[in-house]
Amino acid sequence: MKKFLDQFSRQLNALLDSVEKMRTESAGPVDECEHSAPCEEVVPTLLHYLSVTPDRNHTLLTTALRCAMTVVEAGGAGLTLYDPDKGKLVFKAALGDGAEGIIGYEVPLKGSRHGLAFATGEVQSATPIHDGAEQVAQTEFKNVLVAPLLVDDEAIGTISAVNKQSGDHFTPDDMARYQAFAELLATIIRQDQRRQLVEQLADPTRKQPEVLQKLSLRDEDRQLISCLLSLQKLSARRPSLVPVVQQLADQLVDDMV
């Protein structure tokens, strides 16, 4: 876990460096619209500011899943995300036993341990009740441990471990540990969803209302990132107005106290 805390600390330092760089670059007034930075230049800067680039998220996701598998002494591990259009959980990542054949496999919500964990929000540990994954992966799963990925108490997917290496079944301690890793993975995935939201909002070919309606993030997240994107554009185009916005926000906060 210390390794992950160190990684997040480095992300925070990168965020602070980005803020300082943005403050320095916006020191001179550029109020004319023709001097404004194009949107395709603003978005990479904002993504770096958020420190949630795709490569970084993928590395964190894979590392966390591998650590989770090792901690519970499993032979394999996997991650699914819920696809609302299909009404199923789809494998997006896998390591160890059966990993090569299971990516993209769709797990039904009914009649599976994954579905039970997703529906109840509780960790499941038992023998598999759905053998479709075994057939696709061409691997026997003697036992399975499944934890729900929860974002604000709402399930977005699952992480699973299979084939306990040091015993016949996963223990209550394994269940508690896997739930802790599920919380970490859910946070990483949520940040990646926010990154996708920023990219889609900045795409000139997309209409913002349409993008906001289709994404599965909370309304608070949509509003927050939309405001952040607007503020970033303002900082690039008319930096002299950023302090005015800051003062207004501070005044609103003071009025609420």
BAGUNU-950704 format. One record per residue (C-alpha): chain; residue in one letter; residue number from 1; x negated, y negated, z negated. Coordinates in nm, 3 decimals. Example, Ala and Ser with C-alpha at 12.3 -4.5 7.8 and 13.67 -1.06 7.14 Angstrom:
REC  ch  aa    i       px       py       pz
REC   A   A    1   -1.230    0.450   -0.780
REC   A   S    2   -1.367    0.106   -0.714
This chain:
REC  ch  aa    i       px       py       pz
REC   A   M    1    0.000    0.000    0.000
REC   A   K    2   -0.296   -0.232   -0.067
REC   A   K    3   -0.386   -0.208    0.302
REC   A   F    4   -0.045   -0.341    0.401
REC   A   L    5   -0.065   -0.626    0.150
REC   A   D    6   -0.403   -0.721    0.295
REC   A   Q    7   -0.255   -0.719    0.646
REC   A   F    8    0.033   -0.943    0.540
REC   A   S    9   -0.215   -1.173    0.366
REC   A   R   10   -0.408   -1.210    0.691
REC   A   Q   11   -0.081   -1.284    0.871
REC   A   L   12   -0.004   -1.558    0.621
REC   A   N   13   -0.349   -1.711    0.668
REC   A   A   14   -0.297   -1.706    1.045
REC   A   L   15    0.037   -1.881    0.992
REC   A   L   16   -0.125   -2.155    0.786
REC   A   D   17   -0.400   -2.199    1.045
REC   A   S   18   -0.134   -2.234    1.316
REC   A   V   19    0.052   -2.499    1.120
REC   A   E   20   -0.267   -2.701    1.073
REC   A   K   21   -0.350   -2.669    1.442
REC   A   M   22    0.000   -2.785    1.540
REC   A   R   23   -0.029   -3.083    1.304
REC   A   T   24   -0.363   -3.186    1.458
REC   A   E   25   -0.250   -3.145    1.818
REC   A   S   26    0.067   -3.347    1.760
REC   A   A   27   -0.113   -3.643    1.600
REC   A   G   28   -0.081   -3.868    1.907
REC   A   P   29    0.266   -3.992    2.007
REC   A   V   30    0.402   -3.847    2.330
REC   A   D   31    0.754   -3.976    2.358
REC   A   E   32    0.801   -3.963    2.733
REC   A   C   33    0.995   -3.661    2.855
REC   A   E   34    0.774   -3.615    3.162
REC   A   H   35    0.481   -3.537    2.932
REC   A   S   36    0.669   -3.265    2.750
REC   A   A   37    0.527   -2.913    2.731
REC   A   P   38    0.716   -2.658    2.942
REC   A   C   39    0.912   -2.393    2.757
REC   A   E   40    0.681   -2.112    2.873
REC   A   E   41    0.395   -2.289    2.687
REC   A   V   42    0.599   -2.352    2.374
REC   A   V   43    0.710   -1.993    2.319
REC   A   P   44    0.363   -1.832    2.290
REC   A   T   45    0.268   -2.102    2.039
REC   A   L   46    0.583   -2.034    1.838
REC   A   L   47    0.524   -1.659    1.845
REC   A   H   48    0.173   -1.712    1.714
REC   A   Y   49    0.318   -1.945    1.452
REC   A   L   50    0.555   -1.667    1.343
REC   A   S   51    0.269   -1.412    1.352
REC   A   V   52    0.501   -1.145    1.494
REC   A   T   53    0.343   -1.061    1.830
REC   A   P   54    0.449   -0.728    1.987
REC   A   D   55    0.105   -0.566    1.953
REC   A   R   56    0.079   -0.658    1.586
REC   A   N   57    0.424   -0.524    1.509
REC   A   H   58    0.357   -0.198    1.693
REC   A   T   59    0.033   -0.145    1.500
REC   A   L   60    0.201   -0.215    1.166
REC   A   L   61    0.490    0.013    1.252
REC   A   T   62    0.270    0.305    1.354
REC   A   T   63    0.035    0.263    1.058
REC   A   A   64    0.320    0.245    0.808
REC   A   L   65    0.486    0.554    0.955
REC   A   R   66    0.158    0.748    0.945
REC   A   C   67    0.100    0.648    0.582
REC   A   A   68    0.455    0.749    0.490
REC   A   M   69    0.402    1.090    0.650
REC   A   T   70    0.074    1.139    0.462
REC   A   V   71    0.208    1.029    0.124
REC   A   V   72    0.488    1.290    0.127
REC   A   E   73    0.257    1.554    0.281
REC   A   A   74    0.472    1.608    0.589
REC   A   G   75    0.377    1.773    0.917
REC   A   G   76    0.554    1.509    1.123
REC   A   A   77    0.742    1.182    1.102
REC   A   G   78    0.982    0.987    1.320
REC   A   L   79    1.174    0.662    1.345
REC   A   T   80    1.516    0.605    1.499
REC   A   L   81    1.709    0.287    1.571
REC   A   Y   82    2.083    0.264    1.611
REC   A   D   83    2.210    0.199    1.963
REC   A   P   84    2.555    0.038    1.929
REC   A   D   85    2.642    0.099    2.293
REC   A   K   86    2.581    0.474    2.262
REC   A   G   87    2.689    0.506    1.900
REC   A   K   88    2.380    0.718    1.831
REC   A   L   89    2.040    0.699    1.667
REC   A   V   90    1.758    0.700    1.922
REC   A   F   91    1.402    0.812    1.844
REC   A   K   92    1.164    0.522    1.909
REC   A   A   93    0.847    0.652    1.741
REC   A   A   94    0.715    0.987    1.623
REC   A   L   95    0.396    1.141    1.487
REC   A   G   96    0.282    1.497    1.423
REC   A   D   97    0.510    1.798    1.468
REC   A   G   98    0.733    1.763    1.776
REC   A   A   99    0.627    1.405    1.847
REC   A   E  100    0.550    1.452    2.216
REC   A   G  101    0.897    1.563    2.318
REC   A   I  102    1.131    1.376    2.086
REC   A   I  103    1.090    1.010    2.190
REC   A   G  104    1.417    0.892    2.341
REC   A   Y  105    1.622    1.175    2.193
REC   A   E  106    1.967    1.062    2.078
REC   A   V  107    2.080    1.191    1.740
REC   A   P  108    2.458    1.199    1.679
REC   A   L  109    2.585    1.025    1.368
REC   A   K  110    2.806    1.318    1.278
REC   A   G  111    2.658    1.655    1.195
REC   A   S  112    2.302    1.539    1.126
REC   A   R  113    2.089    1.442    0.827
REC   A   H  114    1.996    1.124    1.010
REC   A   G  115    2.362    1.037    1.046
REC   A   L  116    2.427    1.101    0.678
REC   A   A  117    2.140    0.876    0.571
REC   A   F  118    2.255    0.607    0.814
REC   A   A  119    2.619    0.623    0.701
REC   A   T  120    2.560    0.646    0.325
REC   A   G  121    2.249    0.428    0.294
REC   A   E  122    2.092    0.703    0.080
REC   A   V  123    1.789    0.927    0.127
REC   A   Q  124    1.865    1.282    0.244
REC   A   S  125    1.644    1.585    0.175
REC   A   A  126    1.749    1.933    0.287
REC   A   T  127    1.731    2.177    0.575
REC   A   P  128    1.834    2.034    0.914
REC   A   I  129    2.198    2.069    1.015
REC   A   H  130    2.145    1.951    1.374
REC   A   D  131    1.920    2.173    1.587
REC   A   G  132    1.921    1.961    1.903
REC   A   A  133    1.602    1.779    1.800
REC   A   E  134    1.422    2.110    1.748
REC   A   Q  135    1.516    2.227    2.095
REC   A   V  136    1.396    1.906    2.258
REC   A   A  137    1.074    1.891    2.054
REC   A   Q  138    1.019    2.266    2.090
REC   A   T  139    0.919    2.274    1.725
REC   A   E  140    1.077    2.433    1.419
REC   A   F  141    1.176    2.191    1.146
REC   A   K  142    1.191    2.392    0.823
REC   A   N  143    1.296    2.098    0.609
REC   A   V  144    1.366    1.731    0.666
REC   A   L  145    1.354    1.409    0.467
REC   A   V  146    1.547    1.109    0.603
REC   A   A  147    1.561    0.755    0.464
REC   A   P  148    1.782    0.477    0.602
REC   A   L  149    1.629    0.157    0.738
REC   A   L  150    1.828   -0.116    0.561
REC   A   V  151    1.828   -0.486    0.647
REC   A   D  152    2.039   -0.682    0.398
REC   A   D  153    2.215   -0.358    0.300
REC   A   E  154    2.303   -0.284    0.662
REC   A   A  155    2.154    0.029    0.823
REC   A   I  156    1.970   -0.028    1.150
REC   A   G  157    1.809    0.316    1.182
REC   A   T  158    1.621    0.586    0.992
REC   A   I  159    1.275    0.721    0.924
REC   A   S  160    1.226    1.093    0.881
REC   A   A  161    0.963    1.342    0.769
REC   A   V  162    0.960    1.712    0.856
REC   A   N  163    0.784    2.030    0.746
REC   A   K  164    0.655    1.972    0.392
REC   A   Q  165    0.299    2.106    0.392
REC   A   S  166    0.253    2.178    0.021
REC   A   G  167    0.589    2.333   -0.066
REC   A   D  168    0.923    2.467    0.050
REC   A   H  169    1.107    2.136    0.023
REC   A   F  170    1.059    1.764   -0.030
REC   A   T  171    1.078    1.652   -0.392
REC   A   P  172    1.269    1.366   -0.562
REC   A   D  173    0.936    1.179   -0.581
REC   A   D  174    0.900    1.219   -0.204
REC   A   M  175    1.248    1.075   -0.159
REC   A   A  176    1.163    0.769   -0.370
REC   A   R  177    0.834    0.713   -0.187
REC   A   Y  178    0.994    0.744    0.154
REC   A   Q  179    1.262    0.493    0.061
REC   A   A  180    0.987    0.246   -0.029
REC   A   F  181    0.826    0.293    0.311
REC   A   A  182    1.167    0.256    0.475
REC   A   E  183    1.199   -0.090    0.318
REC   A   L  184    0.860   -0.188    0.462
REC   A   L  185    0.940   -0.054    0.809
REC   A   A  186    1.279   -0.226    0.809
REC   A   T  187    1.104   -0.557    0.738
REC   A   I  188    0.862   -0.505    1.028
REC   A   I  189    1.147   -0.417    1.264
REC   A   R  190    1.350   -0.717    1.153
REC   A   Q  191    1.058   -0.947    1.232
REC   A   D  192    1.027   -0.790    1.577
REC   A   Q  193    1.398   -0.851    1.636
REC   A   R  194    1.341   -1.215    1.543
REC   A   R  195    1.057   -1.232    1.796
REC   A   Q  196    1.285   -1.093    2.066
REC   A   L  197    1.545   -1.351    1.972
REC   A   V  198    1.294   -1.634    2.017
REC   A   E  199    1.188   -1.500    2.357
REC   A   Q  200    1.545   -1.465    2.479
REC   A   L  201    1.650   -1.804    2.353
REC   A   A  202    1.357   -1.958    2.540
REC   A   D  203    1.431   -1.775    2.866
REC   A   P  204    1.564   -2.043    3.107
REC   A   T  205    1.760   -1.778    3.300
REC   A   R  206    1.968   -1.688    2.995
REC   A   K  207    2.251   -1.882    2.840
REC   A   Q  208    2.195   -1.929    2.469
REC   A   P  209    2.553   -1.849    2.357
REC   A   E  210    2.537   -1.524    2.555
REC   A   V  211    2.205   -1.426    2.399
REC   A   L  212    2.324   -1.502    2.048
REC   A   Q  213    2.640   -1.296    2.090
REC   A   K  214    2.459   -0.984    2.211
REC   A   L  215    2.187   -0.968    1.947
REC   A   S  216    2.257   -0.771    1.630
REC   A   L  217    2.091   -1.013    1.389
REC   A   R  218    2.284   -1.189    1.115
REC   A   D  219    2.438   -1.527    1.194
REC   A   E  220    2.195   -1.686    0.947
REC   A   D  221    1.900   -1.547    1.142
REC   A   R  222    2.036   -1.669    1.475
REC   A   Q  223    2.092   -2.018    1.337
REC   A   L  224    1.755   -2.035    1.161
REC   A   I  225    1.551   -1.930    1.464
REC   A   S  226    1.752   -2.149    1.698
REC   A   C  227    1.673   -2.447    1.472
REC   A   L  228    1.308   -2.345    1.455
REC   A   L  229    1.285   -2.323    1.833
REC   A   S  230    1.444   -2.667    1.871
REC   A   L  231    1.204   -2.813    1.615
REC   A   Q  232    0.907   -2.661    1.796
REC   A   K  233    1.020   -2.817    2.126
REC   A   L  234    1.064   -3.150    1.949
REC   A   S  235    0.713   -3.122    1.804
REC   A   A  236    0.571   -3.064    2.153
REC   A   R  237    0.774   -3.335    2.328
REC   A   R  238    0.836   -3.611    2.073
REC   A   P  239    0.619   -3.546    1.767
REC   A   S  240    0.695   -3.887    1.621
REC   A   L  241    1.049   -3.766    1.545
REC   A   V  242    0.941   -3.459    1.345
REC   A   P  243    0.891   -3.658    1.020
REC   A   V  244    1.240   -3.803    1.064
REC   A   V  245    1.386   -3.452    1.084
REC   A   Q  246    1.183   -3.351    0.779
REC   A   Q  247    1.311   -3.648    0.580
REC   A   L  248    1.669   -3.566    0.676
REC   A   A  249    1.628   -3.203    0.569
REC   A   D  250    1.468   -3.306    0.240
REC   A   Q  251    1.752   -3.553    0.174
REC   A   L  252    2.014   -3.284    0.236
REC   A   V  253    1.836   -3.049   -0.006
REC   A   D  254    1.814   -3.323   -0.271
REC   A   D  255    2.185   -3.395   -0.234
REC   A   M  256    2.263   -3.032   -0.312
REC   A   V  257    2.075   -3.033   -0.642
